[in-house]
Amino acid sequence: MTFVQISVNIPAISGVFDYHLPSNLEGKINIGHLVTIPFNNQIVQGVILRFVDTPAVEDTKAVIDLLDELPVLTPEQISLAEKMAEQTLNPLSAMVRMMLPSGLSQRADTEFGIGELGVGDNELSQTQKRIIVLLEKRGSLRGRQIDTHFKHVDWRKSAGNLVKRGILTSKSVLPAPRVRPKMIRMAQLAVSPSIALEKMTKLGSTEQTQKRRAAALQLLIREKVAIAVTWVYAESGCNLSDLKILAEKELIILRETEIWRDPVKKVEIGKEEIAEHILNAAQEKAMKVVSASFVDTLVSPILLHGITGSGKTEIYIRAAQEAVKRGGQALILVPEIALTAQTVRRFLARFAGEVGLMHSKLSAGENYDTWRRARAGKLKVIIGARSALFAPLPNIKLIVLDEFHDNSFHQNQPPFYNAVRAAQNHAEICGAVCILGSATPPIEYRYKASPHPNLLPQEGARLVELPTRIAQRELPPVQVVDMRAELKSGNIGIFSRALEEALAQILERGEQAILFLNRRGSATYVFCRDCGESLDCPRCDTPLTLHNTPPMRGGARGGALQCHRCGYKRQMPKKCPTCQSTKIRGYGLGSQKVEDEVNSLFPNARTLRWDWDTTRKKGAHDLILSHFTAHRADILIGTQMLAKGLDLPLVTLVGVVLADVGLNLPDPFAAERVFQTLTQVAGRAGRSERGGRVVFQTFNPDNYVIQHASEHDYQNFYLHELEYRRKLGYPPFAKLVKLEYRHRDPITAEEEAHKLAEEIKNLIVVEKRKETSVIGPIPSFFAKVDGIYRWQIVLRGPEPETLLKGKELRGWRAEVEPVSLL
């Protein structure tokens, strides 16, 4: 009997389980295969991790079925999942599930239906009545389907009670995978053209039928290969029944053929992507290090520290060419979906037909087909956001993370993980070269890439620098405008005089500008000027944000209030709910308000907004960026996405509307985030021979972050911040683990937080960990979100995560090496 060890597709299950193979599956199953198995009283999915000689239990259950003939995970991916589970304190099953394509991975669920006893005269709660009405209307439904009808309501206890009373029935089900190959019907001539022409006059009983079928046959005579029947319909006017008759007469062949859903199929390559690129001296030096790394597979990652516009992408492309030349494939990760189209065009110009795209905004079918092509080795390069790291390429030789400082490489929902750390682990497992590129590398990575007596060679990365822009272009000068002085001089508008004049100049010259701000919506919060009461979300206790709506009848401006944490919405009231005053107004600044101000000052300027609200639909990123690149707009107004690696040659002005946003947050990483954002967004200007300029508007012009960012001075910011971290004992001088507990009852949340904190403090004493400390417990910065209260504990020390290994953290969220403590 053959025994296998399986990771069960139930996220909360942390262990692995042994099963045996039935005789009909012997020899058909290998490591990485996706199977169905019995688990407790359910049928669930699982992935084969390894074969075992002796199972951990005496009475093993049998694997039920094989779901895919080919393995869904490579051995290297299984090793990566185990490594990530160990480092992040996540269940192994959660790591394995992330590596499966959306739609293929399915979890067991419970299906509820109306029982034979009926409702009768039973007393029912309001929730129970709603469940019964829903099931009577829709028929039997799975639990996750019912979830969509009961947001913010715990309906499962009510349903369980109804099941016990016989009013409802329940059974465990495993939904079938939601994705499958896409098939289309093809038609092809089955006889010689001469025979087809001979039969042409005997194809139908009526003149119209004869004409349709003859036209279809003539088209297939002209075409030498099979073509889609939809083409035949369009060209000849025939229908499927006509083609079936022709097939019955053995004149044509009808068959099903699979087609790939390829999201890059329609991407157009511009002249600038095809143009030959000549490396400068710094790039040549960087490529020598990269080329040498392919020979020595035991070397540490390469930290490519290149200023904005220094040609890092060309290094990535040439590194990928080297990987492909050596018979391997390359993974190219970018921080935002918005950047993938730009990166894809550049790679397609060098790897035509061999580039795949993977990210969450694609359809499940597109991601599934790209995943399968990657698994089959049909693609040489995969480009995508964080999740593209888990593409099942058979022979990875290169992993690149562009703008690796960006927080979007960190998954901020369970299971928590950092793609930067995971990419380094993956490269080590695969023997691949790993390149971490950024103009503003994180402090701890830059520190470990510097020669340091306390670091072992393998702990850090090799530092390679690109200190100048390509084509000898200069970094744009930055003007810092003190908005306090603007107010004193009588300017109460959004824009300083300097920024307003600069906007007028670029519009006159026919150039483009970017206006950046660190938020969305049109107001930070809404409050009453009489009683001072602000309008807060009832579920989060955070201020609601005003979003302008089209003008109402009579010209009055409408408005909707929205919580950006839980999605709660309400209309802007005409009166204060507390004191009934009509002096209730929005206060603050957002992208909508900035756009209104631009349109007021420059009525002829064409504006585009690029923020979270305008990019929620599929393809919105590409559409907005393509419009701006084609100069269908003069001014692009937006939030964080504008600071992420965009190359826009016509942009000669960048205005940062309020540079100090985020500086005063109670987070040790706040200053670094603001510096990175300001430096990156400033780098969008002057990327062509036209040159450029940047304007920072701030109420805190003397702050060291503003000063260093305005001078493009990473080195001195790094030294300043490093000393601050050293004094406070933050990374890179210690590691952090953030623990967060959530509960709808505030007392329970607080009690559980204090209980765990005491346990950990006692453990620190018992294990004599003098260098490890506990911060908290305290309420989280966002203490209440969506009606749930949140408390947190922060562990700080050399290896604080090892304190928690093997400890059951029921109800807790553990985040190792968090990028924020908010």
N, C-alpha and C positions, 0 to 999 in steps of 0.2 A: 504494500500500500504506500502511495506517495503522499507526503505531508507538506503543507505549505503554510507560511505565515502571512497573514493578511491585515492590511489597514482597513478598518471598517468605515464606510462613509457616513459617520455620525459625528459631527464636529465636536461634541462634548466628550466623546470617548477618547481617552489619551493613550490607551495601550494597544497592543497588537494581539491577534488571536490565531490559534492554530486550527486548521481544517484538513480534511483529506480529499483527494480527488476520486470521484466515482470512475468506474471502468471506462465509461463512454468519453471521458475527458482526459484520460491518461495519454500523454504524448502530445496533447493539443495545447496545453497551458504552459506558459513560461513566465519568468519574472517580468513584472510590469503590466500583466494582463488585467483587464477590467472584468469582474465576474459578479454574479449574484449569489448571495449566501443567506442562510438562516441566521438570525441574531435575536436572541430572546424570542418574542412572539412575532417578529417582523421578518420580511424579506427585504434585504438591503444590498447596496452595491459595496464592493470592496476591491482593493488592488493588491495583487500578489507581490509581496516584498522579497521573499526568498523561499527556497526549499529547505526543509528541516528534516534531520534524520530521526529525531525523537521529539514528539509533540509535548507541549507543556502540560496537557491534560490527557487522561487515559482514554476518555470517550469523546473522540472528535466528531464533529458534524461534517457532512459532505458539501462540497461546493455544488451549487445547483446548475449554473449555466455560465457560458462564456459569452460576453456581450460584444466583443470586437475581436476579429481574428488576429489583429496586430496588437502588440503591447501599446498601452496608452502612456506609459512612462518609461524612459530609458533608465538603465542602472545608475547613471550619473545623477539623474533627477531624484531617484529614490535616496541616494546618498545625501543630496542637497536637502531634501525634505527632512531627513533625520537630523542633519546638522542644524537646520533652522529651528526645528522643534526644541533641540537641546539649548540653543542660544537664546531663544525668545520666550521660553516657558510655555509655548503653545502646544496643544495636543498634536501628535503626529498626523492624525486624520485630517486636521484642519489644514496643515501644510500640503498634504497630498491632494486634497480637494482643490486647492488653489491652482494646481498644475493641470487640472482637467478643463477642457473647453466648456464654456457656458452652453448649457443645453444637453450635453452628454452626461454630465454628472447630475444624478438625481438622488434625493434623499427620501427615505421612507416617510409616509404620511398616514394620517387616519382619515378614512372616509366615513361621513355621517349621513344617515338617511332617516326617514320617518319609519318608526316601528309598527308592528302589526296591531299593537294595543290601541294606537291612536292617542289623541290628547285627552279625550273624555272630560271629566269634571275636575281634573287636577288643578290645584292652585299653582300658578306660574308667576315667576318674576318677569319684569319688563324685558330683561335680556333673553330669557328663555322664550318668551313670546316672539321676539324678533328672530331668534334662530329658527323656530318652527315655521314662521311665515316665509322666511328665506328658502328653507328646504322644500316647502310645499310649492313655492313658485318656481324654483330652479331645479328641483330634483336633488339627488344625492350629490354632496360636494366634499372635496378634500379640505383638511384643516387650513392649508395655506390659501385656498380659495375663499374660505369664510373670513380669514384674517382681513382681507381687503374691504369687507363690509363692516368690520368692527374695530376701527382704529381707536386707540386709547381706551378700549374696553376689554377686560379679561373675561372672555366668553367661554373659555375652555372648562372652567369649573362648573358653570351652568350647564354646559353640554354633557359633562360627565355625570351630573346628577340626573339628567333626563335619560341617559343611557341606563343607569342603575334602575330607574323606574320603568324601563321598557318602552318609554315614549319615543326614544331614538335608538337606532342601531349604529354600531361602529365596527369597522374592520381595518386592519393594517393593509396598506397598498404601497406599491413601489411604482411611481409613474414611469412610463416608457421615456427614453431619451427624446428631447424635443427637437433634436437636429438629425438630419440624415442627408445623404448625398442628393444633389438636385439632378433630376433626369429630364431630358427633353426628347421628344419624338423626332426622328430623322427619316428622310426619304431618299432613296437612291435607285437609279435605273438598274433593273435586274437582267435585261436582255441587251442585245446589240442594238444600236440606233436603227439599223435597217429593219429588224423585226418589229421594233416599236413603231416605226413609220407605217409598216404594213398593217398593223393592228389599229392604227389611228382612227379609221372610219367606223369601227364597230365597238364603240365605248359606251353608248347610251341609247335609250329608247326614244328620247326627245332631243330636239335640236339644241336646247339650252344645256342639257346634261352632257351631250356629246361635245359641245364647245368647251365647257369647263374642264372636262377630263382630258381632252386633247391639249388644251393649253398647259395643264399640269405636266403632261407627258413631254411636251415640247421643251418645257423649262428643264426637266430632268435630263433630257437628251443633251441640252447645251452644257449642263453642269457635269463635270467629270467625277465629282465626289458627292458624298451624302450631304444634304442640306436640311436645315430645320424646316419642319412642316409649316411653321408660321410664315416663313418666307414664301413657300409654295402657295399658301392661301392668299397672301398679299399680291403676288405676281400674276396668279391665274384666276383668282376668284372661286376656286374650288373649296371644298370642305373636307372634313375627316372621312365622312362616309364615301366620298368620291375616291379618296386615296385607298381606302380599304377595298373597294371594288377593284381598283387597279392592282392591288397586292394579291387579291384572290385570283386574278387572271394571270398572276406571276409575271407581270410586266415591271413591277417595282418591288422594292424591299422596304418595309417599315420596321424600324427598330428603336429601342430606347438607348440613349447615350448619355453618360454623365457629363455635366459641364461644371467647371470650377467657378464659384462665385468669387471673383477677384476684385477687391476694392481699388487696386491701382491700375486696372486695365485701361481706364479712360484718362489717366493722368497725361497731360501734355508737357513735353520737355521744351523749355525756352532756350534761346541762343546762349544766354549767360551760363546755363548748366552744361552746355556742350563745349563751351570755350576751353581751350587748353590752359592749364594752370601751371605756372612755373614757381617752384619753391624758392623762398628766400633763405638766407643763411641760417636763421633760427629754425625754420621748418626742416631744412636739410639735416641739421643737428638732431632734431627731435626724431626724424625718420630713422636715423642711424641707431638710436636707442631702441625704437620699436622693432626694427628689423633684427637686432641682436636678441631681443626678447623671444622671438619665435624659435631661435636656436636653443636658448637656455630656458627650458620650461619651468625651472624651479625658482625663477626670480619673482620678486614681489611686484605689486601693481605699479603702473606708471601714473604719477600725478602730473597731468599736463596743465600747467598753470599758464594760460595765455590770456592777455588782456582782450577786451571786446574787439572783434574785427581783426584778430591776429592770424586767422586761417586755421583754426583748430579742426574745422570740418574736413578740410583737405587732408589733414593727417589721418582722420578717421577713415576716409575713403581709401587712401593708399594702404593703410593697415589692413582694411578688408580685402583689398586686392591681393595682398601678401598671404592672407589666410586662405583665400580661395585657390591661389597658386599652389599652396601646400596641401590641397585636397580637402580643406575644411570649410566651415561656414562661419558667418559673423552675426552677432547680435548687437544692434545699435539701439540704445535706449535714450529717449528724450523725456524731459520732465512734463511736457504738456501735449495733449492731443493736438492743440493748435499748431504745434511745430512740426508734426509728422509730415504734412503735405510738402512743406518746404524741403525737409530732409529727404523725403522719398524722391522728389524730382532730381535732386543732386545725385543720389545713388543710382536711380534708373538710367541716367545718362551714361554711367560706367558699367552697370550690370543689367542690361536690357533683358526683361523677361525672367529675371532671377531674384527679384525683390518681393518680399511679402510684407504686409502691413497688419499689425495686431494692436487693437485697443478697444476699450469698452464701448465706444460710440458706434462701432460697426455692428451690423446685424449678427445674430447668433450663427446664421449660415455662413456669412463671410469669414467670421473668426474660425469656424469649424473647418472650412475648406482650406484656409491658410495653415491652420494647425496640421491638417492631414498632409498637405504638400510639404510642410516642413519635416514631418515625421518620415515621409518617403524620400527625403533628400532631394526634392525637386527645386528647392529654393537655396540660394547661396547666402542671401542676406535677409534678416528679419529686422524690421524697424518698428518701434512701438513705444508705448508708455510702460509704466512699471511692470505690468503683468506679462509683457512680451518676453521677460527674462525666462519664463517657463515654457517657451516654445521647445518642442521635442526634437531639436536638430540632432542628427546622429553623430556629428563630429565637429563640435564647436572648437574653433581655434582662436576666436577673438570676441571679447565682450567690451563694449564701449558704453560709458554713461556720460552723456553730454550734459553740461550744467549740473553736475552731480551734487552741488550744494543745495539744490532746490528741495523744499519740504515735500513736494508731491512724490518724491521717491520713497517717502515713508508712508506706509498704510496706517491711517489714523482711526481705523475701526478694527475690531477683532476679526481675524487674528492679526495682531500688530507685528509688523516686520519692516526692516529697512532694506530696500532693494540694493543700496550701495554695499552694505555688509554681505547680503546674499549673493551679489554679483561676484564679489571677491572670493567667497567660498566656492561658487560654481566654477570660476576660472581655475581655482586650485584643484578641484576635483577632476576637471576635464583636461588639465594641463594646457589651458588657454592663456593668451595674453589678455590682461585687463587694463584698460585705459580709463582713468577718471579725469574728465576735462572740466575746467571752470576758470572764469576770470576772477572769481571770488571763492576759492575753496574754503570749506569749513575750517575753523581754527584748529580742531583736534587733528584733522588730516594733514594740514600744512605743518603742524608741529611734529607729527610723526614722520613727515617726509624730510625734515631737516636733520642733519647730523646731530645726534644727542647722546651723551654718555650713558643715559639710563635706559636706552632702547636697544633691543636686539635687532639685527638687520632685517629679519623677516616680519617684524611688527609694523614697520612703516612702508612707505612707497618711495620709489625713485622719483625725484623731482626733475621735471623737464619744463623749461620756461620758454614762452614766446613773448618777449617783452615789448615788441613793436607791432603796429598794424601792418597789414600787407600793403604793397604799392606805396610804401613810405608815407602813408596817411597819418595825420596826427589825431590824437584823442581830442574831442571837442572841448573848448573852454567852457567852464561852468561859472555862471554868475549867481551868487547867493544874495537873495533879496530879503531884507528884514521887513516882515509884514507889520511889525510894531511901528516902524517909521512911516510906512504907507498909511496906517490908520491915523497917526498923528498929523499927517499932511492932508487929511481929509478924504483919502481914497478908501471907501468902505466896500468896494466891489470885490469880486472873487480874484480878479487878475491884478497884479502889480502893473505899474506903468511900463516897466521894462518888458514884461511878458506880453502885454497888449501891443506895444510897439513892434516887438519881434514877430508876433503873429501877423500884423499888418504887412510887414516887410516880406515874409515868405509868401503870403497870398499875392502880393504884387509881382513877385518873381516867378510865380507859377510852381512853387515847391510845396512840400508837405510838412506837417507838424504832428507831433504826438503830445497829447495832454494826459498826464498820468495822475491818478489819485488812488489812495489806498483803501477804497471802500466802494460800495455800490448803493443804489437808491438815490433819493434826492435830499434826504435829511438824516442826520445822525439820530435825532429823536424829536418827539413832539411833546410840547409842554404848555401849560397855562401860565400866562404872564401875570395873572392876578393871584392865584393861590400857589403857583410853583409846582403843581402836580404834573408828573410826566405820564404818558400813556405807555404802560408796560404790557408785555405778553402775560396773560394769566397763567400760562403753563411754564414760563421760563424766568419770570421776574427780570427780563432784560428789555431795554427800550425797543418799541416798535419803530420800524423805518418807513418813512413816507415814500410812496412811489406815485408819481404823477400819472394821471390818466388823461385821455383826450378831453378837450374843453366840452363842458356841458352846454345845454341850451341857454342862450343869453350870454355866452362867452365866459361863464364862471369856470374856473379850473377845478377839475375833480381830483380825487386822490384816494389811494388805498393804502392801508397800513399793513405791514407784513413783518413777522418775526423771521429773521434769517437763521435761526437755530432750529425751530421745529416746524416752520411753515404756516403757523397760525395767521389768519387774515381777518381784517375787518375794515369797514369804511371809515374815512376820516370824519370824526364828529364835527358838527357845527358849533356845539357848545361843550365846555369842559364837563365831564361826567361828575366831577366832585363839587364844583361851585357854580356851575351853569353859566360861567362867563363865556362870552364870545371871543375873548382874546386868547384863543388856542392856536398855536402856530408851530410850524416845523422849524427846527434850528439845526444848522450843520451844513454839510456839503456832500454831494454825491454826483455820480456821472450824469444823471439826468439834468441836474441843476447846472452843471458846468456846460452841458450842451445847450441849454436854454440861454445861458449868458453869452456863449459864442455866437449863437444865431442872432441875439439882440445886438451885439457889437459889430458883427460882420454878416449882414443879411445874405450876401451873395456867396458866402463860404459853404462848401459842401461838407457836411459832417457825418461821421459814422461813430456809433458807440460799440465798444467791444468789451462786454463785461458778462458776468454770470447770467444776467437776465436776458441778454440778447443772443446767447450761444447755447441755449438748452436743447434746441432741436438738432437732429442729425444733419451734419454738413454745414452748420451755421458758421463754425470757425473758418472753414475753407472759403465759404462764400464772402464773408466780411473781409478776410485777408486778400482774396483775389480782387475784390472791388477796389481796395485801397492800393494794392500793388499796381493795378491798371490805371491808377490816378482818376478813378471815378469819384473820389472824395479828396478833400484837401486836408482835413484835420481828423485824426483818429483819437477818440476819447475813450479811456478805459482804465481798467484796474490791473490786478497782478499779472494777467497774461501778457501785457505789453512789455514786461521786464524780462521776457524769457527768450533770448537768442534770436529774435527776428532780424532779418537782413533786408532793409528797405532803403534802396539807394537814393530815393527822392526826399527822404526825411532829413531836413537840415536843422530842425528845431525840436527840442524836447522840453516841455514845460512840466515840472513837478509842482502840482497845485499846492500841496501842503506836505513838505518833506519830513516834518517831525512826527507824523502819525505813527504810532506804535512804539515810539522811543521810551515812553514812561510806563509801559506795561510791567507788572511784577513777575518778570520772567528773565532768568539769567541769559537767555539767548536772544532777547529782544533787540539789543544794539546790533548784534551781528546780522540779524534778519533785515533790519532797516538799512544797514550799510550795503549788504548784498543787493537789495532791491534798488537802491538809489544808483549804485555803480552800474548795475545791469541796464536799468532804463536809460541812464545817461549814454550808455554805449550804443543805443539805437541811432544816435545822431552822428552825422559826418562819416558815413560808411562809403562815400563815393568821392570823386574829385571835387564835388561842390563844397565840401567841408560842412561844418555845422556848429551849433552852439546849444547850450543847455542852461535853463533857468530853474534854480531851486527856490521856491517860496517857503519861508519858514518863520516861525515866531521864536526860534531858538538857534540863531545863526552861529553862536559860539560853541555849540555842542561838538565834542570831538568827532562824533559820527558824521555830522553834516560837513565838518571841515575836511576830514580825510576823504569822504566821498566826492566832495567838490574838486579835490585835487587828484582824483583817481589814484589815491595813495593807499594801496592795499597793505604794503609792508609796515607802515607806521600804525595803521589801524590794527593790524595783526599783533604788533608788539604791545600796543596799549591794552588791547582786549586780553591778551595772554597774561599780562600782569594782573589784571582784574580777576581773571579766572583763578590764577595761582593763589591770590589772597583769600578768595572765598571757597576754594576747594572744589571747583567745578571742572568738567571735562576741558582739557585732556588730563588733568591731574587727579581725577577720580571718575568712576562710572556711576551712573544714576539708574535707578529703577523707580518708575512711578506706579503706584497701586491706587486704583480708584474703585470705590464702592458706590452703587446706585440703588436707591429704594424710593418708593412713593411715600413712605412714612419718614419724615425728617428725624424723628427720635431714633428709629431703628437704624437709619444710615449712620448717625453719630455714634450710637452704641457699638455697632459692628466695627467702625473705624478705630475706636479707642481699644476695643478688645484685641484686634489684630496687632495694633501698635505695641501693646504691652507684651504680647507673645513674642514679637520680633525683638524687642528690647531685652527680654529675658534670654532669648536665644543668642544674642550678641554677647551677653555676659558669660553664658555657659561656654560658648565657643571661643571666648577671649579674642574677639575681633575688635581690637582697640581703634583701628583705623576706619571702622564702619559706623555711621551715625544714622539716626532716624529724624527726618524733618516732618513734623505733624504729629497726629492727624489734624487737618484743617479743612474747612469747606473748599471745594475747588473754586477757581476764579469765576467760572460760570456755575454757580452753586445750585441752580435749579434749571433744568432743561426739559421741556415737554412734560412738566408735572412730576419730574423725577429729581430727587435731591442727591447731590454728589459730594462725597468726601474723598480726600486723597492723603496718601502717605508717600513720602519720597525717601528712598534708601540711597545713601551715598557712601562710597568706599571703593577699594580696589576691585572686588568681585562681589558686589551685593546680591547679584542674581543667584549665586550659589546658596545663599541662605534659604531660598525658597524652593530649591529642587526637592522633589518628592513630597512637598507640602501641598495639601489640598486647599486651594483658594476658592472655595465655593462662593459664587456671587461677586468675586473680585476680578477686575481687569488688570493684568500685569503688563507693563510696557517697559521693556529693557532698552536702555539708551534712548529715551524719548527726545524728540526735537523741540519740545515745548513743555513747560510745566503749568500752562494755563488750564 
